[in-house]
Amino acid sequence: MPVMNTLQIGSLALEWGTRTYLMGIVNITPDSFSGDGLADHVDEAVARARAMDADGADIIDLGAESTRPGHTPVPPDEQLRRLMPVLTELAGTLRAPVSIDTSSAIVARAALEAGAAIVNDIRGLTADPEMARVAAESGAPVVIMHDVKIREADQLIPSILDELQRRIDLALAAGIPLERIIIDPGFGFGKVGDLNLMLLRRLRELTTLGRPILAGTSRKSMIAHVLDLPAKDRLEGTAATVTLSIANGADIVRVHDVQAMARVARMADAVVRG
């Protein structure tokens, strides 16, 4: 089911199907899996966001809680302590709108009031009962991710489709319009080893949900599973997964290396979209 509508976020019009959009990752954490955490380094985090904006990021995604395997949950007050100095510096100064990567309604509400324009919830509105209402009242678009454990290959796509549809229905019931919902199949979340590679091969099957797809493969362990490389050396592997994501239906790619992946996406779009 092709997605035909346009999503307006501030001055940015996301015209689905015309090109791939880039979401740049700024981790304001001490323990990011990719080694790029910038907790308590406000100036560096601001500079990284500005560089991504200049390099072609369409959205800047700020997160103050690591969700790496084995992570310790970060309470809302600590997320806000890390996040707000950076967001305050950036608000209204970038070409790209700012996304808040959190599963906490308290954090999302404060960030949206301070200038963020998108909610990116890896728990798909299910971790905090207030999250869907906060997003609905703000009018902000939401990225709803799948994070439920899947062990059997034959259940991969059916399970993802069923759970994402359930979360879409939750969003709709809270008053979030369908056109403001983006889905993320959750590479690396509840899926191990070859299941992530299978998900990438079969990504296009998720277009039956009729929503734009965000693919977050950048530097992830699915690349190490094949190349056996540390996160800092996964640029080429990321480029391959970004290319295949675009070829298989992704509308947004979430990446650490914006300049390089902007070139990858432009080349892939020239082939895939014409």
Buried (B, 14 or more C-beta within 10 A) or exposed (E): EEBEBEBEBBEBEBEBEEBBBBBBBBBBBEBBBBEBBBBEBBEBBBBBBBBBBEBBBBBBBBBBBBBBEEEEEBEBEBBBBBBBBBBEBBBEEBBBBBBBBBBBBBBBBBBBEBBBBBBBBBBBBBBBEBBBBBBBEBEBBBBBBBBBEBEEEEEBBEBBBEBBBBBBEBBBEBEBEEBBBBBBBBBBBBBBEEBBBBBBEBBEBBBEBBBBBBBBBBBBBBBBBBEEBEBEEBBEBBBBBBBBBBBBBBBBBBBBBBBBBBBBBEEBBEEBEE
